[in-house]
Amino acid sequence: MVVIEKIVYNGTNSYLIISGDRACLIDVSAPLSMVEKFLKNVKLEYILITHAHMRHIQYLREFRSSINCKICIHKNEVTDFVKVFPDIEPDLKLKHMQDVKITPIEITVYHTPGHTEGSVCFEIRSLKALFTGDTLLKDGFGKIRSPQDMQKIVISLKMLSRSIPPETRIYPGHGEETVMGREVWLDGLDMLS
């Protein structure tokens, strides 16, 4: 049985995915004390980072010093990550369409630049779940800082809307969950170049 625990702290979501006696955490926006109550008899194997903005990684040092787990971030996000944590080296530099396995779960990485250069989404197709950070929120997307970034996020969102089944549940970095098929505004992106 697989369980998804949503942990909300200061308006930012983290997600703990537990499969048997193993787990992974998507983003570290909450203190360890809020997460460890779910880790009884469970080994946290991976921390998967959607992007390196402080609200999504602020408790990483606390986790790293207490739990021996692998930190995973997209290769294009490492530069921003080391600005925040110059003394922490990511264990795994992720690439587009790479799979990360937490037996028996397979997590697929989608590189979705726009909000940041190395933003990613994590899909668990067997659970019909997509963890989107700030790439895709209910009824919108995260902050964009330039016209070039806007162009990138449009491309990323088009790719997701074509690749992710409509029944997939969206677990964003902020706010409420949604379902891919309900985000009908994504269809309008095809009119943009």
C-alpha positions in Angstrom: 0.0 0.0 0.0 1.2 3.5 -0.9 0.3 6.5 1.2 0.7 10.2 0.2 0.9 12.6 3.2 0.6 16.3 2.5 2.5 18.5 4.9 1.7 22.2 4.8 3.8 24.8 6.5 3.8 28.6 6.0 1.7 28.2 2.8 4.1 25.7 1.1 3.4 22.0 0.5 5.7 19.1 1.0 4.6 15.5 0.2 5.8 12.3 1.9 5.2 9.2 -0.2 5.4 6.1 1.9 5.6 2.6 0.3 5.8 -0.1 2.9 8.9 0.6 5.0 10.4 3.2 2.6 9.6 6.8 1.8 10.6 9.8 -0.2 9.9 13.5 0.5 9.1 15.9 -2.2 10.4 19.4 -1.1 11.5 20.2 2.4 9.3 23.2 3.3 8.4 21.9 6.8 10.5 21.2 9.9 11.6 17.6 10.5 9.3 17.5 13.6 6.3 17.7 11.3 7.5 14.9 9.1 9.1 12.4 11.5 5.7 11.4 13.0 5.0 9.7 9.7 8.4 8.0 9.7 7.8 5.4 12.4 9.4 2.2 11.1 9.9 3.9 7.7 13.2 4.8 6.1 13.4 8.1 4.2 15.5 7.2 1.2 15.2 10.3 -1.0 14.5 14.0 -0.9 13.2 15.1 -4.3 13.4 18.8 -4.9 11.1 20.5 -7.4 13.2 23.7 -7.5 15.7 25.6 -5.2 13.6 28.5 -4.0 14.1 28.8 -0.2 10.5 28.1 0.8 10.8 24.7 -0.8 14.2 23.7 0.6 14.5 25.7 3.9 14.6 22.7 6.2 17.0 20.6 4.1 20.0 21.1 6.5 17.9 19.8 9.4 16.9 16.7 7.5 20.5 16.1 6.1 22.0 16.3 9.6 19.4 13.9 11.1 18.6 11.4 8.3 20.9 9.6 5.8 19.0 10.0 2.6 19.8 11.0 -1.0 19.1 14.6 -2.1 18.0 14.8 -5.7 17.7 18.0 -7.8 17.7 18.7 -11.5 21.2 19.3 -13.0 20.1 22.8 -14.2 19.1 23.8 -10.6 22.4 22.9 -8.9 23.9 26.4 -9.3 21.0 28.0 -7.4 21.0 25.2 -4.9 24.6 25.7 -3.9 24.1 29.4 -3.5 21.7 28.5 -0.6 23.7 25.4 0.6 27.3 25.7 -0.5 28.3 22.9 1.9 25.7 20.4 0.7 26.4 18.4 -2.5 23.3 16.8 -4.1 23.5 13.1 -4.3 21.7 12.8 -7.6 21.5 15.3 -10.4 18.3 14.6 -12.2 17.6 14.6 -16.0 14.4 14.8 -18.0 12.5 11.5 -18.1 14.8 9.9 -15.6 13.2 7.3 -13.3 13.8 7.2 -9.5 12.7 4.0 -7.8 11.4 3.5 -4.3 10.4 -0.2 -4.5 7.9 -0.8 -6.0 7.2 2.8 -7.0 8.7 4.4 -10.0 8.9 8.2 -10.1 9.5 9.9 -13.5 11.2 13.3 -13.7 9.8 15.9 -16.1 12.1 18.9 -16.6 9.8 21.9 -16.7 11.8 25.2 -16.9 10.0 28.5 -16.5 9.5 29.2 -12.8 13.2 28.4 -12.5 15.7 26.9 -15.0 15.8 23.6 -13.3 12.2 23.2 -12.2 10.9 19.7 -12.3 7.7 17.7 -11.8 7.6 14.2 -10.5 5.0 11.7 -11.9 4.0 8.5 -10.2 1.9 7.0 -13.0 0.9 4.0 -11.0 -0.8 6.3 -8.5 -2.1 8.8 -11.1 -0.2 11.5 -9.3 1.9 14.5 -10.4 3.9 16.6 -8.0 4.4 20.0 -9.7 6.2 22.4 -7.3 5.5 25.9 -8.7 5.3 24.8 -12.4 1.6 24.0 -12.2 -0.8 25.2 -9.5 -4.6 24.9 -9.4 -5.8 27.5 -12.0 -2.4 28.8 -12.8 1.4 28.6 -12.4 4.1 30.0 -10.3 5.7 33.5 -10.6 7.6 34.2 -13.8 10.4 36.8 -13.9 10.9 37.6 -17.6 9.4 37.2 -21.1 11.9 34.4 -21.7 10.8 32.5 -18.6 7.2 33.0 -19.8 8.0 31.3 -23.1 9.7 28.5 -21.2 6.8 27.8 -18.9 4.3 27.8 -21.8 6.4 25.1 -23.5 6.7 23.2 -20.2 2.9 23.4 -19.5 2.1 22.3 -23.1 4.4 19.3 -22.7 2.7 18.3 -19.4 -0.8 18.8 -20.8 0.1 16.4 -23.7 2.0 13.8 -21.6 0.0 13.5 -18.4 -3.3 11.6 -18.4 -6.4 13.8 -17.6 -7.3 11.8 -14.5 -3.9 12.5 -12.9 -4.1 14.2 -9.5 -2.0 17.4 -9.3 -0.1 18.0 -6.0 1.2 21.6 -6.3 3.8 23.4 -4.2 1.2 25.8 -2.9 -2.6 25.6 -2.5 -5.0 22.9 -3.2 -4.7 19.8 -5.3 -6.5 19.6 -8.6 -6.9 17.1 -11.5 -5.1 17.5 -14.8 -8.4 17.3 -16.8 -10.0 20.1 -14.8 -7.2 22.5 -15.7 -9.0 23.4 -19.0 -7.1 26.7 -19.3 -4.1 24.5 -20.4 -5.9 23.8 -23.7 -5.6 27.5 -24.6 -1.8 27.4 -24.5 -1.9 25.7 -28.0 -2.9 29.1 -29.4 0.4 30.6 -28.1 3.6 30.0 -30.1 
